[in-house]
Amino acid sequence: MATTNWAEFRAAEPAFATTVQDRFQAHRHHVLATLRKDGSPRVTVLEADFRFGELWLGMMWHSRKAHDLQRDPRLTLQANPGQTGETVTGDVRVSGRAVPQTDPAVLRRYAETVRPPEPFHLFRVDLTEVVHAYAQAPHFVVRVWRPGEGARTVRRGSGAEG
């Protein structure tokens, strides 16, 4: 499956990338799905960070989710939907692969700007899919982007696809 980084997605789909990034930046904590050693899903909360043209996931040293990603890099990250009654601009999620960062210069650069508790694990996310789903009466709209395919929009409720 093809992957790409955040900067390449942003260059290919700037408006879509802005929508997704804005949804993630509206709240501090998001939901990460990883795979446990036995293949079952693990769902945890974490912070996502857009910096230096990349999507980063920083994690506590030796956390279970970090070990999950070191063993199997596949992930899905869903943006926090917000509080009940809050204006919601839809559901946003990204899927991809976590790329462990071990280069001391990369870790130092990240730590200088984010100031995480040290030591920490740092992963760059290589994207395999980006999704934005939202209601737009009378339809439910799903916009999907995959590397090499570009974005496509499906409107449910009328059977129309664009």
N, C-alpha and C positions, 0 to 999 in steps of 0.2 A: 504494500500500500504506500502510495506517495506521501511525502511529508514536506512541509515548508515552515519557515519561521514566521514570526509575527510581522516583521518588516516587509517580507514578500507578500503576505496577505494584505497588509495595509496598502502597499503599492498597487496591488491588483484590484482591490475593492475598498477605496478610501472611506466612502460613506458608511458602508457595512461595518468596517473595522471601527470607525468612530462610535457607531451605535453600540457595538459589543463592548468596547473599552469603557464607554460611559456607564453602561449597566454594571460592569464589574467595579468601577470606581465609585459608584453611588453608595456602596456599603463596604465595610472592612472585611467581613468574613463570608466565605463561600463554601460550597459543598464539593468535596473531592471524592471520586470513586476510583479505587484501586482494586487490584486482585490479590487476595491472600495466597499463601503457599498452596492451600488445597483447591484454589480456583474460585472460591466463593468471593462475593464482593465485600469490600470494606468501604464504608462511607464515613468520612470525617470532615471536620471543618478546618479551613486554613485561609490564609491571606494570599492573594495573588498580586503580583506586582508587574507593571508595565514600565520598563526602564531600558535604556540603551537599545531601543528597537526590538526588544524581545519580551516575551511573557515568561516570568520567573515564578518559581515556587520555592520558597525557603521553608525549611522544617527543622524542628528540634533535633539535636544529635541523637541518633539511634531510635528515632520514633518508628512506630510500626509502619506508618504510611511510607516513610522513606525507605525502609527495608523492602516493602512491597514493590516500590518503583525500581529499586536496584535489581530485584529479581525479575520483574516483568514490567517494562516501562509503559504499558498501555494505561491510559487514564481518561476520565471524563471530568470536567470541571464545570459546575453549574453556578451561575451568578445568583447571589442572594436575591430572592424575589421581593424583599421589602416587607413592611408591616401591613397588616390588614387595613384597608381603607386608604392606603397610600396610592398615589398615582403610579400605576404599573405600566411600564412600556414593553411588557412581554417577557418571555422566558429566553434567556441567553445561555448557551453552553458551548464549550469547545471540547473536542476529543483530540487525542494525539499520543505522543510518546514523550516521556520524561528523559532528558539527556543530562546525566549527572555532570556537574561541573567540579573539577578537581584542580584546575589551573590556579595556582596561588594568586596570580595577578587578577584573574576574574573574581575570585572570592574576595580579595582585598578591595577591589573597586566596588563590588556590591556592598560589602560591609561598611565601607566609608560613607555610602549614601543612605543605606537602610538602617544600619546599626542594630542588627539582630543579636540575640544572645549567642555567644560563641562557646564552643564550636557549633556549627550548624551544617546541614545538608542544603545544597542549592541545585536546583534542576532548571534547565531551560526547556520550554515546551515546544516541540515540533508538532505542528498542527496536521491532523488528518481530516478534520471536519469542523466547521463552525455553523451553528444553528441559531436563528432568531425566530421564535414563534410568538404570534400575537393575534389579538382579536381586532378585526376591522370590519364592522358590521356591513353586510350580513355574513362575512366569511371569517374563517380561522385561517390565518396566513402563516406559512412556514417558509422561511428563506434558508437555503442550505448552500454552503460553499465547500468545495473540496479542491485540493491542489490539482492543477491540470484540467479541471472541469469548469471552473468559474462558478458563479452563483446562479441558482435557479430558485424560482418562487412557485409554491403550490398554494392555491386557494381552495380550501375545503368548504363545503356548504353549497357551492354552485357547480362543482365538478370542473371548474375552469383551472387550467394550469398555464403559467406564464413563464 
